[in-house]
Amino acid sequence: MANRIGMFIHCRRCLASMPKGQSPATWAWLSVGWTNEGLQVWCERHDINVADFHLDGAKVRNLGDDYAGDRPAKKKLN
């Protein structure tokens, strides 16, 4: 699966304290996981909530790491 992320999520405190020459991608220390209501992004460095997405009971489908929606399907071998 290709990376389809259009906008990254960062901890505002991490961005403010990021050393020169470091990128947000290498400085980030985030945990992402499911909650009873949706999905939460947590900053491990600052022990704070970064984002909390409540899905209001919407069905969520995991496409998995073998999702081929954005690339040609693999040919099966005999």
Summary of the structure (lengths in Angstrom):
residues: 78
radius of gyration: 16.9
end to end distance: 24.0
largest distance: 55.1
contacts: 126
relative contact order: 0.21
helix: 13%
strand: 23%
